[in-house]
């Protein structure tokens, strides 16, 4: 079973601002910075190993429930409150093999 954490409040969540003609590009840059800051936070906290800092996504409603891998053994995930902040209802029941399979699938789809 996985342990699910919230992201630290000290790292500001990017807001999806609908103002301006480059809002999507600006949001994507802010999201990339947020994810990099979270990964740095995790690594600075002493976590290391396979998939640490990777983002795993599960389809939810009109988007994705997103989690960052904190550790694979034991499985620890950090919930990402991006856009709608969807939660995956079975997140606590995930196993490291489920996370690896989902990451492999995501990598295959992104090629």
GIDA-V125033 format. One record per residue. SS is DSSP state (H for helix, E for strand, C for the rest). PHI is phi in whole degrees, 0 to 359 (* if undefined). PSI is psi as a letter, one per 20 degrees, with the letter a starting at -180 (none if undefined). Layout:
((SS	PHI	PSI) (SS	PHI	PSI))
//
This chain:
((C	*	q) (C	268	q) (E	259	p) (E	251	p) (E	247	q) (E	271	q) (C	291	q) (C	295	q) (C	293	h) (C	290	i) (C	253	o) (C	292	p) (C	285	p) (C	292	q) (C	262	q) (C	274	n) (C	264	p) (C	272	j) (C	260	p) (C	97	q) (C	282	i) (C	252	k) (H	302	g) (H	293	g) (H	297	g) (H	296	g) (H	295	g) (H	300	g) (H	296	g) (H	294	h) (H	293	g) (H	301	g) (H	296	g) (H	301	g) (H	295	h) (H	296	g) (H	295	g) (H	295	g) (H	298	g) (H	299	g) (H	302	g) (H	295	g) (H	296	g) (H	294	h) (C	278	i) (C	101	j) (C	275	q) (C	205	r) (C	122	a) (C	301	p) (C	70	j) (C	299	p) (C	89	i) (C	283	q) (E	257	p) (E	251	p) (E	236	q) (E	233	p) (E	303	p) (E	208	p) (C	47	d) (C	259	k) (E	199	c) (E	221	q) (E	269	p) (E	238	p) (E	223	q) (E	257	p) (E	285	p) (E	267	g) (E	204	q) (C	267	h) (C	224	o) (C	291	q) (C	288	o) (E	229	p) (E	234	q) (E	250	p) (E	290	p) (C	254	p) (C	273	l) (C	271	q) (C	53	d) (C	271	i) (C	66	k) (E	302	q) (C	250	q) (C	271	o) (C	298	h) (C	254	j) (H	304	g) (H	292	i) (H	267	i) (C	291	q) (C	242	r) (H	306	h) (H	295	h) (H	294	g) (H	295	g) (H	298	g) (H	297	g) (H	292	g) (H	295	g) (H	298	g) (H	297	g) (H	300	g) (H	295	h) (H	296	g) (H	290	h) (C	272	j) (C	281	none))
//
